[in-house]
Amino acid sequence: MALFSQMQSQMQSHGLALPSEPLVGPSGPQVSTTGSCVDLSRNDPQIGDSDRCGLYIEVDPARLVALGKVYEGSTVVHNTPLLPDQVKVGVEEVIDADAPVPVPIHEVSLVGQAIQTFLAWPTHLIKSLSQQVL
């Protein structure tokens, strides 16, 4: 903070004023303001383990590549509107890191890049964990 005081004195000597000393301290955990990251520590009573699902890619036959959660009611992911056959998912566990995601975005084209982020995923490639054998 001594450096700030020195800078403030120099600015004032040139007829410029800075605001009072900033309230800067150790930064806390960073939170996404765009809603693009999944907070796995959050306990949301509306999203239980029964909402966990398998995320598949379309190959013959369809292949399980990740586990995640569906976020019903969302209409946009990463500022892109969801298509009628897509839902917002949060990828929590990667099974095949090298598999391509079905709806790639600028930052994420492989499942391994999708951990703890939201993606659009085709509804026909999502299965409830109760409907599948892992």
mmCIF file of the C-alpha atoms, coordinates in Angstrom:
data_MODEL
# 
_entry.id   MODEL 
# 
loop_
_atom_site.group_PDB 
_atom_site.id 
_atom_site.type_symbol 
_atom_site.label_atom_id 
_atom_site.label_alt_id 
_atom_site.label_comp_id 
_atom_site.label_asym_id 
_atom_site.label_entity_id 
_atom_site.label_seq_id 
_atom_site.pdbx_PDB_ins_code 
_atom_site.Cartn_x 
_atom_site.Cartn_y 
_atom_site.Cartn_z 
_atom_site.occupancy 
_atom_site.B_iso_or_equiv 
_atom_site.pdbx_formal_charge 
_atom_site.auth_seq_id 
_atom_site.auth_comp_id 
_atom_site.auth_asym_id 
_atom_site.auth_atom_id 
_atom_site.pdbx_PDB_model_num 
ATOM 1   C CA . MET A 1 1   ? 0.000   0.000   0.000   1.00 0.00 ? 1   MET A CA 1 
ATOM 2   C CA . ALA A 1 2   ? 3.020   2.286   0.368   1.00 0.00 ? 2   ALA A CA 1 
ATOM 3   C CA . LEU A 1 3   ? 3.406   2.166   -3.395  1.00 0.00 ? 3   LEU A CA 1 
ATOM 4   C CA . PHE A 1 4   ? -0.180  3.362   -3.770  1.00 0.00 ? 4   PHE A CA 1 
ATOM 5   C CA . SER A 1 5   ? 0.472   6.292   -1.413  1.00 0.00 ? 5   SER A CA 1 
ATOM 6   C CA . GLN A 1 6   ? 3.574   7.208   -3.413  1.00 0.00 ? 6   GLN A CA 1 
ATOM 7   C CA . MET A 1 7   ? 1.623   7.081   -6.695  1.00 0.00 ? 7   MET A CA 1 
ATOM 8   C CA . GLN A 1 8   ? -1.169  9.145   -5.161  1.00 0.00 ? 8   GLN A CA 1 
ATOM 9   C CA . SER A 1 9   ? 1.351   11.835  -4.068  1.00 0.00 ? 9   SER A CA 1 
ATOM 10  C CA . GLN A 1 10  ? 2.905   11.959  -7.532  1.00 0.00 ? 10  GLN A CA 1 
ATOM 11  C CA . MET A 1 11  ? -0.511  12.265  -9.199  1.00 0.00 ? 11  MET A CA 1 
ATOM 12  C CA . GLN A 1 12  ? -1.547  15.061  -6.822  1.00 0.00 ? 12  GLN A CA 1 
ATOM 13  C CA . SER A 1 13  ? 1.675   16.956  -7.542  1.00 0.00 ? 13  SER A CA 1 
ATOM 14  C CA . HIS A 1 14  ? 0.587   16.969  -11.225 1.00 0.00 ? 14  HIS A CA 1 
ATOM 15  C CA . GLY A 1 15  ? -2.856  18.274  -10.312 1.00 0.00 ? 15  GLY A CA 1 
ATOM 16  C CA . LEU A 1 16  ? -4.554  14.890  -10.639 1.00 0.00 ? 16  LEU A CA 1 
ATOM 17  C CA . ALA A 1 17  ? -6.466  13.141  -7.903  1.00 0.00 ? 17  ALA A CA 1 
ATOM 18  C CA . LEU A 1 18  ? -6.980  9.472   -7.244  1.00 0.00 ? 18  LEU A CA 1 
ATOM 19  C CA . PRO A 1 19  ? -9.706  8.018   -5.085  1.00 0.00 ? 19  PRO A CA 1 
ATOM 20  C CA . SER A 1 20  ? -8.838  7.073   -1.535  1.00 0.00 ? 20  SER A CA 1 
ATOM 21  C CA . GLU A 1 21  ? -6.840  3.917   -0.989  1.00 0.00 ? 21  GLU A CA 1 
ATOM 22  C CA . PRO A 1 22  ? -8.598  0.963   -2.566  1.00 0.00 ? 22  PRO A CA 1 
ATOM 23  C CA . LEU A 1 23  ? -10.081 -1.790  -0.471  1.00 0.00 ? 23  LEU A CA 1 
ATOM 24  C CA . VAL A 1 24  ? -7.983  -4.573  -1.865  1.00 0.00 ? 24  VAL A CA 1 
ATOM 25  C CA . GLY A 1 25  ? -7.168  -7.704  0.024   1.00 0.00 ? 25  GLY A CA 1 
ATOM 26  C CA . PRO A 1 26  ? -6.701  -11.361 -0.602  1.00 0.00 ? 26  PRO A CA 1 
ATOM 27  C CA . SER A 1 27  ? -9.128  -12.460 -3.219  1.00 0.00 ? 27  SER A CA 1 
ATOM 28  C CA . GLY A 1 28  ? -11.748 -15.020 -2.334  1.00 0.00 ? 28  GLY A CA 1 
ATOM 29  C CA . PRO A 1 29  ? -13.014 -17.781 -4.546  1.00 0.00 ? 29  PRO A CA 1 
ATOM 30  C CA . GLN A 1 30  ? -13.796 -16.572 -8.028  1.00 0.00 ? 30  GLN A CA 1 
ATOM 31  C CA . VAL A 1 31  ? -17.344 -16.984 -9.245  1.00 0.00 ? 31  VAL A CA 1 
ATOM 32  C CA . SER A 1 32  ? -18.427 -17.056 -12.851 1.00 0.00 ? 32  SER A CA 1 
ATOM 33  C CA . THR A 1 33  ? -20.645 -14.082 -13.609 1.00 0.00 ? 33  THR A CA 1 
ATOM 34  C CA . THR A 1 34  ? -21.753 -15.540 -16.926 1.00 0.00 ? 34  THR A CA 1 
ATOM 35  C CA . GLY A 1 35  ? -23.045 -18.791 -15.498 1.00 0.00 ? 35  GLY A CA 1 
ATOM 36  C CA . SER A 1 36  ? -20.645 -20.808 -17.630 1.00 0.00 ? 36  SER A CA 1 
ATOM 37  C CA . CYS A 1 37  ? -19.091 -22.865 -14.849 1.00 0.00 ? 37  CYS A CA 1 
ATOM 38  C CA . VAL A 1 38  ? -20.601 -25.525 -12.653 1.00 0.00 ? 38  VAL A CA 1 
ATOM 39  C CA . ASP A 1 39  ? -20.257 -25.025 -8.906  1.00 0.00 ? 39  ASP A CA 1 
ATOM 40  C CA . LEU A 1 40  ? -20.021 -28.605 -7.667  1.00 0.00 ? 40  LEU A CA 1 
ATOM 41  C CA . SER A 1 41  ? -19.866 -27.486 -4.052  1.00 0.00 ? 41  SER A CA 1 
ATOM 42  C CA . ARG A 1 42  ? -23.282 -25.885 -4.270  1.00 0.00 ? 42  ARG A CA 1 
ATOM 43  C CA . ASN A 1 43  ? -26.062 -27.864 -2.628  1.00 0.00 ? 43  ASN A CA 1 
ATOM 44  C CA . ASP A 1 44  ? -29.102 -27.224 -4.751  1.00 0.00 ? 44  ASP A CA 1 
ATOM 45  C CA . PRO A 1 45  ? -32.136 -29.021 -3.286  1.00 0.00 ? 45  PRO A CA 1 
ATOM 46  C CA . GLN A 1 46  ? -33.773 -29.123 -6.721  1.00 0.00 ? 46  GLN A CA 1 
ATOM 47  C CA . ILE A 1 47  ? -30.873 -31.040 -8.250  1.00 0.00 ? 47  ILE A CA 1 
ATOM 48  C CA . GLY A 1 48  ? -30.232 -34.310 -6.458  1.00 0.00 ? 48  GLY A CA 1 
ATOM 49  C CA . ASP A 1 49  ? -28.243 -37.390 -7.370  1.00 0.00 ? 49  ASP A CA 1 
ATOM 50  C CA . SER A 1 50  ? -31.307 -38.747 -9.150  1.00 0.00 ? 50  SER A CA 1 
ATOM 51  C CA . ASP A 1 51  ? -30.818 -35.962 -11.713 1.00 0.00 ? 51  ASP A CA 1 
ATOM 52  C CA . ARG A 1 52  ? -27.345 -37.212 -12.612 1.00 0.00 ? 52  ARG A CA 1 
ATOM 53  C CA . CYS A 1 53  ? -27.184 -38.489 -16.119 1.00 0.00 ? 53  CYS A CA 1 
ATOM 54  C CA . GLY A 1 54  ? -24.960 -40.152 -18.653 1.00 0.00 ? 54  GLY A CA 1 
ATOM 55  C CA . LEU A 1 55  ? -23.838 -37.991 -21.546 1.00 0.00 ? 55  LEU A CA 1 
ATOM 56  C CA . TYR A 1 56  ? -23.342 -39.859 -24.805 1.00 0.00 ? 56  TYR A CA 1 
ATOM 57  C CA . ILE A 1 57  ? -21.960 -39.101 -28.235 1.00 0.00 ? 57  ILE A CA 1 
ATOM 58  C CA . GLU A 1 58  ? -23.495 -40.304 -31.444 1.00 0.00 ? 58  GLU A CA 1 
ATOM 59  C CA . VAL A 1 59  ? -21.449 -43.168 -32.802 1.00 0.00 ? 59  VAL A CA 1 
ATOM 60  C CA . ASP A 1 60  ? -22.678 -46.627 -33.683 1.00 0.00 ? 60  ASP A CA 1 
ATOM 61  C CA . PRO A 1 61  ? -23.581 -47.587 -30.998 1.00 0.00 ? 61  PRO A CA 1 
ATOM 62  C CA . ALA A 1 62  ? -23.894 -44.429 -28.863 1.00 0.00 ? 62  ALA A CA 1 
ATOM 63  C CA . ARG A 1 63  ? -21.013 -44.207 -26.374 1.00 0.00 ? 63  ARG A CA 1 
ATOM 64  C CA . LEU A 1 64  ? -21.034 -42.901 -22.785 1.00 0.00 ? 64  LEU A CA 1 
ATOM 65  C CA . VAL A 1 65  ? -18.386 -40.152 -22.512 1.00 0.00 ? 65  VAL A CA 1 
ATOM 66  C CA . ALA A 1 66  ? -19.266 -38.214 -19.339 1.00 0.00 ? 66  ALA A CA 1 
ATOM 67  C CA . LEU A 1 67  ? -21.530 -37.932 -16.332 1.00 0.00 ? 67  LEU A CA 1 
ATOM 68  C CA . GLY A 1 68  ? -23.305 -34.723 -15.469 1.00 0.00 ? 68  GLY A CA 1 
ATOM 69  C CA . LYS A 1 69  ? -26.537 -33.027 -14.526 1.00 0.00 ? 69  LYS A CA 1 
ATOM 70  C CA . VAL A 1 70  ? -29.314 -31.563 -16.621 1.00 0.00 ? 70  VAL A CA 1 
ATOM 71  C CA . TYR A 1 71  ? -30.394 -28.009 -15.806 1.00 0.00 ? 71  TYR A CA 1 
ATOM 72  C CA . GLU A 1 72  ? -34.030 -27.870 -16.874 1.00 0.00 ? 72  GLU A CA 1 
ATOM 73  C CA . GLY A 1 73  ? -35.591 -24.538 -17.734 1.00 0.00 ? 73  GLY A CA 1 
ATOM 74  C CA . SER A 1 74  ? -32.467 -23.004 -19.234 1.00 0.00 ? 74  SER A CA 1 
ATOM 75  C CA . THR A 1 75  ? -32.821 -21.493 -22.678 1.00 0.00 ? 75  THR A CA 1 
ATOM 76  C CA . VAL A 1 76  ? -29.284 -20.171 -23.255 1.00 0.00 ? 76  VAL A CA 1 
ATOM 77  C CA . VAL A 1 77  ? -25.765 -21.572 -22.797 1.00 0.00 ? 77  VAL A CA 1 
ATOM 78  C CA . HIS A 1 78  ? -22.732 -19.307 -23.313 1.00 0.00 ? 78  HIS A CA 1 
ATOM 79  C CA . ASN A 1 79  ? -24.986 -16.625 -24.824 1.00 0.00 ? 79  ASN A CA 1 
ATOM 80  C CA . THR A 1 80  ? -26.267 -19.073 -27.448 1.00 0.00 ? 80  THR A CA 1 
ATOM 81  C CA . PRO A 1 81  ? -29.947 -20.063 -27.460 1.00 0.00 ? 81  PRO A CA 1 
ATOM 82  C CA . LEU A 1 82  ? -30.621 -23.762 -27.016 1.00 0.00 ? 82  LEU A CA 1 
ATOM 83  C CA . LEU A 1 83  ? -32.277 -25.541 -29.923 1.00 0.00 ? 83  LEU A CA 1 
ATOM 84  C CA . PRO A 1 84  ? -35.563 -27.370 -29.223 1.00 0.00 ? 84  PRO A CA 1 
ATOM 85  C CA . ASP A 1 85  ? -33.767 -30.741 -29.007 1.00 0.00 ? 85  ASP A CA 1 
ATOM 86  C CA . GLN A 1 86  ? -31.015 -29.508 -26.616 1.00 0.00 ? 86  GLN A CA 1 
ATOM 87  C CA . VAL A 1 87  ? -30.721 -28.971 -22.860 1.00 0.00 ? 87  VAL A CA 1 
ATOM 88  C CA . LYS A 1 88  ? -28.133 -27.325 -20.658 1.00 0.00 ? 88  LYS A CA 1 
ATOM 89  C CA . VAL A 1 89  ? -25.893 -29.827 -18.876 1.00 0.00 ? 89  VAL A CA 1 
ATOM 90  C CA . GLY A 1 90  ? -23.088 -29.513 -16.389 1.00 0.00 ? 90  GLY A CA 1 
ATOM 91  C CA . VAL A 1 91  ? -20.248 -31.978 -16.962 1.00 0.00 ? 91  VAL A CA 1 
ATOM 92  C CA . GLU A 1 92  ? -19.100 -33.399 -13.621 1.00 0.00 ? 92  GLU A CA 1 
ATOM 93  C CA . GLU A 1 93  ? -17.096 -36.492 -14.501 1.00 0.00 ? 93  GLU A CA 1 
ATOM 94  C CA . VAL A 1 94  ? -15.224 -37.284 -17.693 1.00 0.00 ? 94  VAL A CA 1 
ATOM 95  C CA . ILE A 1 95  ? -15.152 -40.871 -18.942 1.00 0.00 ? 95  ILE A CA 1 
ATOM 96  C CA . ASP A 1 96  ? -13.610 -40.343 -22.393 1.00 0.00 ? 96  ASP A CA 1 
ATOM 97  C CA . ALA A 1 97  ? -11.530 -37.146 -22.438 1.00 0.00 ? 97  ALA A CA 1 
ATOM 98  C CA . ASP A 1 98  ? -10.737 -37.398 -26.154 1.00 0.00 ? 98  ASP A CA 1 
ATOM 99  C CA . ALA A 1 99  ? -14.335 -37.735 -27.330 1.00 0.00 ? 99  ALA A CA 1 
ATOM 100 C CA . PRO A 1 100 ? -15.764 -34.746 -29.215 1.00 0.00 ? 100 PRO A CA 1 
ATOM 101 C CA . VAL A 1 101 ? -18.628 -32.888 -27.553 1.00 0.00 ? 101 VAL A CA 1 
ATOM 102 C CA . PRO A 1 102 ? -21.798 -32.946 -29.691 1.00 0.00 ? 102 PRO A CA 1 
ATOM 103 C CA . VAL A 1 103 ? -22.234 -29.145 -29.546 1.00 0.00 ? 103 VAL A CA 1 
ATOM 104 C CA . PRO A 1 104 ? -18.739 -27.618 -29.393 1.00 0.00 ? 104 PRO A CA 1 
ATOM 105 C CA . ILE A 1 105 ? -18.072 -24.052 -28.286 1.00 0.00 ? 105 ILE A CA 1 
ATOM 106 C CA . HIS A 1 106 ? -14.984 -21.889 -28.725 1.00 0.00 ? 106 HIS A CA 1 
ATOM 107 C CA . GLU A 1 107 ? -13.326 -23.093 -25.503 1.00 0.00 ? 107 GLU A CA 1 
ATOM 108 C CA . VAL A 1 108 ? -14.562 -26.692 -25.517 1.00 0.00 ? 108 VAL A CA 1 
ATOM 109 C CA . SER A 1 109 ? -14.428 -29.189 -28.340 1.00 0.00 ? 109 SER A CA 1 
ATOM 110 C CA . LEU A 1 110 ? -13.422 -32.319 -26.408 1.00 0.00 ? 110 LEU A CA 1 
ATOM 111 C CA . VAL A 1 111 ? -15.137 -33.851 -23.387 1.00 0.00 ? 111 VAL A CA 1 
ATOM 112 C CA . GLY A 1 112 ? -11.904 -33.542 -21.393 1.00 0.00 ? 112 GLY A CA 1 
ATOM 113 C CA . GLN A 1 113 ? -12.141 -29.753 -21.718 1.00 0.00 ? 113 GLN A CA 1 
ATOM 114 C CA . ALA A 1 114 ? -15.729 -29.705 -20.489 1.00 0.00 ? 114 ALA A CA 1 
ATOM 115 C CA . ILE A 1 115 ? -15.268 -30.583 -16.825 1.00 0.00 ? 115 ILE A CA 1 
ATOM 116 C CA . GLN A 1 116 ? -17.153 -28.193 -14.553 1.00 0.00 ? 116 GLN A CA 1 
ATOM 117 C CA . THR A 1 117 ? -18.634 -26.186 -17.368 1.00 0.00 ? 117 THR A CA 1 
ATOM 118 C CA . PHE A 1 118 ? -22.053 -25.890 -18.951 1.00 0.00 ? 118 PHE A CA 1 
ATOM 119 C CA . LEU A 1 119 ? -22.743 -27.156 -22.450 1.00 0.00 ? 119 LEU A CA 1 
ATOM 120 C CA . ALA A 1 120 ? -25.693 -27.640 -24.747 1.00 0.00 ? 120 ALA A CA 1 
ATOM 121 C CA . TRP A 1 121 ? -26.281 -31.374 -25.243 1.00 0.00 ? 121 TRP A CA 1 
ATOM 122 C CA . PRO A 1 122 ? -28.781 -33.118 -27.548 1.00 0.00 ? 122 PRO A CA 1 
ATOM 123 C CA . THR A 1 123 ? -31.604 -34.622 -25.499 1.00 0.00 ? 123 THR A CA 1 
ATOM 124 C CA . HIS A 1 124 ? -31.492 -37.958 -27.317 1.00 0.00 ? 124 HIS A CA 1 
ATOM 125 C CA . LEU A 1 125 ? -27.889 -38.407 -26.123 1.00 0.00 ? 125 LEU A CA 1 
ATOM 126 C CA . ILE A 1 126 ? -28.712 -38.043 -22.415 1.00 0.00 ? 126 ILE A CA 1 
ATOM 127 C CA . LYS A 1 127 ? -29.852 -40.914 -20.203 1.00 0.00 ? 127 LYS A CA 1 
ATOM 128 C CA . SER A 1 128 ? -30.790 -40.899 -16.540 1.00 0.00 ? 128 SER A CA 1 
ATOM 129 C CA . LEU A 1 129 ? -28.418 -42.981 -14.429 1.00 0.00 ? 129 LEU A CA 1 
ATOM 130 C CA . SER A 1 130 ? -31.376 -45.109 -13.400 1.00 0.00 ? 130 SER A CA 1 
ATOM 131 C CA . GLN A 1 131 ? -31.887 -46.012 -17.101 1.00 0.00 ? 131 GLN A CA 1 
ATOM 132 C CA . GLN A 1 132 ? -28.373 -47.237 -17.779 1.00 0.00 ? 132 GLN A CA 1 
ATOM 133 C CA . VAL A 1 133 ? -25.810 -49.728 -16.654 1.00 0.00 ? 133 VAL A CA 1 
ATOM 134 C CA . LEU A 1 134 ? -22.362 -48.215 -16.219 1.00 0.00 ? 134 LEU A CA 1 
# 
